[in-house]
Amino acid sequence: GGGGAGANKGADSGSDSSSSDDEEVQDVDAEKAELLDTDGQMLGQQLDEGRVGMQTRVSVRNLRIREDTAKYLRNLDVKSAFYDPKTRSMRSNPNPDRNPNELDFAGDNFERYTGDTRRVASQQLYEFAAYDRGQDVHMIAMPTQAERLHEKFTEKQESLKDTKKDKLIDTYGGAEHIEQSLPDRLKFGQTEVYREYAADGSLIKGQETVVLNTKYEENRLVNNHTAVWGSFWHNGKWGYACCCAFLKNSYCTGDAGVAAFAKQKGERIGQSPLCESATQMASQMRETIAKFAKKDEDKAAEEENKVKKVQPGERLEGKGIDDFDQDRLKKALKKEDKLAKTDHSELDDRKRKYNSMGSYEVTEEEMEAYMLKKNRGIDDPLNIKDKKGSGGYDFV
């Protein structure tokens, strides 16, 4: 009975294993069927015909699978990393602002500097330097020798650095500062202190920021000076404002030094000496501004008292001769007569002198004199001259 039961169990286990194997085979066949195209070939493979006509399957390595993302789709910004469509390469990082530990693709240059790339580059630099110094080293002709010499050179260089460091520590000390490591809070200057500020910038909640004091001395008065060094500046030199002295170790001379400096450099026109207090400078500036304002007011009043000028487009209609100043009108008429007798070639625009600073405005009397002396030609019936003796009937 026991033997029969064991046989039945063995048969059941055998049937279970065979069924599981059949299921795995079916799954593999289903996966292969998904990878087959319409022609019955595997995706990513092509047939290569040999010399004797035999066909072998060759995987195409430059085809992307369905889950792969194109490099040019990593960052759609036009100004991002350059993508070369011919070689399908993007050397720089398309997302330099993201965390490097979270990047799926950091550029093709990232792969170029993996492995022993940096070590080989360092070894090649050593080879160039050694060859310039007369040592026969070649990493391609004799790679073992070049690598051994580079290792010895690196070890000797590190030992020299350590020896120099130990010698400096033995001479000046300070090993305790080198060995200890500062915490990140002090190293990067980051704190988690909570503060709340109002709209005007005042602190509502939290600890106020402590103002750090400088390590230099402040407000220290020496050699009887009443002002600190650096309170006075002239022509690129610092000095004391109390005596206008430029020597830091000089003794204060007070007003005598200020007078001597003003006498040496002279006083500015209309202003106080070069060295004085800010209050005196402000008062002097206010007086100067008031003086210029008064001058402008006097000038404006003088302009108002002047004779009224003819504005552009203004017509002197409805005014008689009695309305004008007779003296000015006589002078204007004489000027027009004199101008009519002069040679007009002198008034040619091509020969007329130009003065950009000169200005001339026509008065009402001059305009009236011009209108009285104006030659109207044939438009004026009284100005028609009888040239043929026909009594003025030339056009009839």
HELIX and SHEET records of a PDB file:
HELIX    1   1 GLY A    2  LEU A   35  1                                  34    
HELIX    2   2 LYS A   71  LEU A   73  5                                   3    
HELIX    3   3 PRO A  100  GLU A  102  5                                   3    
HELIX    4   4 ASP A  108  ARG A  112  1                                   5    
HELIX    5   5 THR A  117  ASP A  132  1                                  16    
HELIX    6   6 PRO A  143  TYR A  172  1                                  30    
HELIX    7   7 ALA A  175  GLU A  179  1                                   5    
HELIX    8   8 ASP A  184  LYS A  187  1                                   4    
HELIX    9   9 ASP A  255  LYS A  265  1                                  11    
HELIX   10  10 ALA A  278  ASN A  305  1                                  28    
HELIX   11  11 ILE A  321  ASP A  323  5                                   3    
HELIX   12  12 GLN A  326  LYS A  341  1                                  16    
HELIX   13  13 HIS A  344  LEU A  347  5                                   4    
HELIX   14  14 GLU A  364  LYS A  373  1                                  10    
HELIX   15  15 GLY A  377  ASP A  379  5                                   3    
HELIX   16  16 PRO A  381  ASN A  383  5                                   3    
SHEET    1   A 2 GLN A  45  GLU A  49  0                                        
SHEET    2   A 2 GLN A  55  SER A  59 -1                                        
SHEET    1   B 2 GLU A 196  TYR A 197  0                                        
SHEET    2   B 2 LEU A 203  LYS A 205 -1                                        
SHEET    1   C 2 PHE A 232  HIS A 234  0                                        
SHEET    2   C 2 LYS A 237  GLY A 239 -1                                        
END                                                                             
